[in-house]
Amino acid sequence: MAYEQYIAIGILIVFSTILALIVVFASRILGPRRPSPKKLVPYESGMTPIGPAMRRLPIKFYLVAVLFILFDVEVIFLLPYAVIVRRLGLYGLIAAGVFVVILTIGLLYEWKKGALEWE
């Protein structure tokens, strides 16, 4: 096989890994270490934490995130179709039309249920 094509990628991976390790260890060795009680607090602001660390979030945030990912992935499925649309002919047009209709029905259903409303 033609493994010669992958030599450049292998060299790049090895070089970037070595460079990353050098930077991490150099910052450990050369960086200042002055811990203080405020720096050792688990919060970045330096303020005393108020309330529990684990708070309940409304389900709305998760719902919007899942719907975004769902529709984003479904729209990405149209990209391969757009690349070879001329070769597929009428069958490809019908298949893409059915896909878009199903996607639109799902979007209208979510819109009717109020899943896209932000309060």
C-alpha positions in Angstrom: 0.0 0.0 0.0 0.9 3.6 -0.3 1.8 4.5 3.3 4.1 7.2 2.0 1.0 9.5 1.8 0.6 9.3 5.6 4.2 10.2 6.6 3.5 13.9 6.6 0.4 13.4 8.9 2.4 11.2 11.2 5.2 13.7 11.4 2.7 16.5 12.2 1.1 14.5 15.0 4.4 13.6 16.6 5.7 17.2 16.3 2.5 18.7 17.7 2.5 16.2 20.6 6.1 16.9 21.5 5.5 20.7 21.3 2.4 20.4 23.6 4.4 18.4 26.1 7.3 20.9 26.0 4.9 23.8 26.6 3.2 22.0 29.5 6.4 21.0 31.3 8.0 24.4 30.6 5.1 26.2 32.3 5.4 23.9 35.3 9.1 24.5 35.7 9.3 28.2 34.8 5.9 29.4 36.1 5.5 31.1 39.4 4.0 29.1 42.3 2.5 31.3 44.9 -0.6 29.6 46.3 -2.8 31.6 48.6 -6.0 30.7 50.4 -8.0 32.7 47.8 -6.4 30.9 44.9 -7.1 27.5 46.4 -10.9 28.3 46.5 -12.7 26.1 43.9 -14.4 29.2 42.4 -12.6 31.5 40.0 -14.1 34.7 41.4 -12.4 34.3 44.8 -15.8 34.8 46.5 -17.2 32.5 49.1 -19.7 30.2 47.4 -23.4 30.7 48.3 -25.8 27.9 48.1 -25.4 24.4 46.7 -23.1 23.7 43.8 -25.6 21.5 42.0 -28.7 23.5 41.1 -31.6 22.3 39.1 -31.9 23.8 35.6 -35.3 24.1 33.9 -35.9 21.3 31.3 -36.4 24.1 28.7 -32.6 24.4 28.3 -32.1 20.8 27.6 -35.1 20.7 25.3 -33.8 23.6 23.2 -30.3 22.1 23.0 -31.6 18.6 22.0 -33.9 20.2 19.3 -31.1 22.3 18.0 -28.8 19.3 17.7 -31.6 17.2 16.2 -32.4 19.6 13.4 -28.8 20.5 12.8 -27.9 16.9 12.2 -30.9 16.4 10.0 -30.1 19.4 7.9 -26.5 18.1 7.5 -28.0 15.0 5.9 -29.0 17.2 3.0 -25.4 18.0 2.1 -24.6 14.7 0.4 -27.8 15.0 -1.6 -26.8 18.5 -2.7 -23.4 17.2 -3.9 -24.8 14.5 -6.2 -28.2 16.0 -6.9 -27.8 15.8 -10.7 -26.9 12.1 -10.7 -29.8 11.0 -8.6 -32.5 12.2 -11.0 -36.2 12.1 -10.2 -35.7 9.4 -7.5 -33.3 11.6 -5.6 -35.7 14.6 -5.8 -38.6 12.5 -4.4 -36.5 11.1 -1.6 -35.2 14.5 -0.6 -38.7 15.9 -0.9 -40.0 13.2 1.5 -37.1 13.9 3.9 -37.8 17.7 3.9 -41.6 17.1 4.3 -41.0 14.9 7.4 -38.5 17.4 8.8 -41.1 20.2 8.3 -43.8 18.2 9.9 -41.6 17.7 12.9 -40.8 21.4 13.1 -44.4 22.4 12.9 -45.3 19.8 15.6 -42.7 21.3 17.9 -43.8 24.8 17.1 -47.4 23.9 17.9 -46.4 22.3 21.2 -44.5 25.4 22.2 -41.1 23.7 22.4 -39.5 26.7 20.5 -40.9 29.3 22.9 -38.3 31.0 25.0 -39.7 32.5 28.3 
